[in-house]
Amino acid sequence: MDFGLVALTPEQAAFAADVRQFLDEIVTDDVHVRERETGDGFNAEVHLALASRGWLTPGWPVEEGGAGLDPVCRRILELELERRRTPMVTANVTNMIWKAVDRYAEPDLRDDLKPKVAAGTVRLCLGYTEPDGGSDIAAAKVRAVRDGEEWVVNGSKMFTTGAHNCQYTFLITRTDPEAPKHRGLTMFLVPLDLPGVEIQGIRAFSGERTNIVYYDDVRVPDRYRLGAVNDGWSVLRGPLDEEHSIGLDGGGLSDLSIGHGFMRVLEPALDAAMEWALTERPDGSRPADDPSVVTRLARIAVDLECATLTPGPMGRVRGSDVLVEAAADLVDLLGPLGLLAPGTDAAPGDGAVDHAHRFAQGTATYGGTVEVFRTIIAQHVLGLPRPTYPGSRTFLPAGRRNPSGAVQS
Ligand SMILES: Cc1cc2nc3c(=O)[nH]c(=O)nc-3n(C[C@H](O)[C@H](O)[C@H](O)COP(=O)(O)OP(=O)(O)OC[C@H]3O[C@@H](n4cnc5c(N)ncnc54)[C@H](O)[C@@H]3O)c2cc1C
């Protein structure tokens, strides 16, 4: 949504001006250069500066470290952060997980961590995916075995993004291997500085940094358990639904899907292509003199607008599909110029097309794959029955028939 088209109250307009001025000061070119180098989705100075305004947890009351913002001001902040491509992965993931911690942690742990989350000194990452497979989170194999007042954790988690910049991971573990898979899981908030935790960096195709995290006889005190033993699936549901854009309450505003964010990567690539199209070649002609070039660029511009405005799970799928197809089309149009990496002399838009093309590939996977999201659209948007796949029978109430005709006993 373009807030230029929305009539803001004088207070909201003043807030927007304040946000712009503050972000101009803290989200500098250096921040973007550093993000390109690290791929962290996190910048410590920016994170702490946002915390100083209560803007890491903007909806929390001021006395709890937030900014007490209403939904419109929160949206203004969100859009301005996004427009500046502020590295916010760790901040957003922390917020998503916090709601479950707030609900399920023992009061002493919750009260200890809450002000630190608002202050930006405690950050949280997601430990769902395992090397053997990620979409089927309930098949988690990382084992937690009780030993008195502690749990001994063993195994490994793949793609724990931000672990190296976080203090805790939201770790789903298997505590009862004999129970049906959703019923033998327990959730922990594991301190990442415990002995036996090893974090190894992995760079994705686009340069984004993620991690594999090994747990080798890690002794986790029971105070870090979230929710009941073997009820981890209930704890996980809230953050997972939020990540899947299911049942979001936008306070009257439609959801800004993750696909909306993907378009912020396509925009500079399209700008770079426009500049290329209007640049004269040695013979005096311009690529834009070819109507097919103009048509292709115009189609990308339309797709970009549509994906930007599509909310919820559909926006997530649309955003990825548009970025994957458009970035490939731009590379095809620009030829070798489109494959010059950021920082290379003569790279149009400082390598924005190459970056979009690389970044596009991961968007089909993270936060849940587009195939999984298509299933979510079928069920939660269209109201179609849950498709069957291995293991799905386990969760049907006794006697209920699943779409394949099998009856759960
Ligand atoms: C850069 C990056 C960062 C990530 N960050 C995190 C993180 O911080 N924490 C975390 O826990 N995870 C993270 N993930 C994992 C991500 O969220 C995906 O859920 C996970 O990668 C999917 O698992 P997989 O790659 O093992 O694919 P699989 O689940 O093995 O899937 C393989 C293929 O099968 C398809 N498939 C699987 N199940 C179904 C189904 N039911 N219906 C239709 N098709 C299906 C998939 O769409 C895919 O095409 C990250 C992934 C990436 C690439």
The ligand as an ORCA input file, in Angstrom:
! r2SCAN-3c Opt
* xyz 0 1
  C      17.799    -19.217      3.569
  C      16.903    -20.072      4.413
  C      16.626    -19.686      5.714
  C      15.837    -20.495      6.555
  N      15.657    -20.131      7.873
  C      15.065    -21.022      8.721
  C      15.058    -20.784     10.144
  O      15.509    -19.745     10.608
  N      14.556    -21.750     10.956
  C      14.038    -22.915     10.482
  O      13.617    -23.757     11.272
  N      13.996    -23.153      9.136
  C      14.510    -22.248      8.262
  N      14.521    -22.504      6.903
  C      13.816    -23.684      6.405
  C      12.590    -23.301      5.539
  O      11.688    -22.565      6.346
  C      11.846    -24.488      4.911
  O      10.773    -24.871      5.671
  C      12.653    -25.677      4.732
  O      13.854    -25.346      4.053
  C      11.922    -26.710      3.918
  O      12.564    -27.928      4.139
  P      13.564    -28.620      3.113
  O      14.416    -27.536      2.480
  O      14.236    -29.706      3.846
  O      12.618    -29.173      1.996
  P      11.635    -30.418      2.128
  O      10.658    -30.211      3.211
  O      12.446    -31.678      2.154
  O      10.861    -30.308      0.753
  C      11.435    -30.717     -0.507
  C      10.423    -30.404     -1.586
  O       9.185    -31.125     -1.316
  C       8.093    -30.211     -1.256
  N       7.161    -30.612     -0.189
  C       7.470    -30.989      1.075
  N       6.345    -31.240      1.774
  C       5.297    -31.006      0.940
  C       3.873    -31.066      1.105
  N       3.305    -31.420      2.250
  N       3.110    -30.749      0.028
  C       3.686    -30.362     -1.158
  N       5.031    -30.296     -1.367
  C       5.821    -30.585     -0.304
  C       8.719    -28.876     -0.899
  O       7.910    -27.796     -1.338
  C      10.040    -28.921     -1.636
  O       9.879    -28.529     -2.968
  C      15.271    -21.693      6.043
  C      15.528    -22.067      4.716
  C      16.339    -21.291      3.905
  C      16.612    -21.745      2.509
*
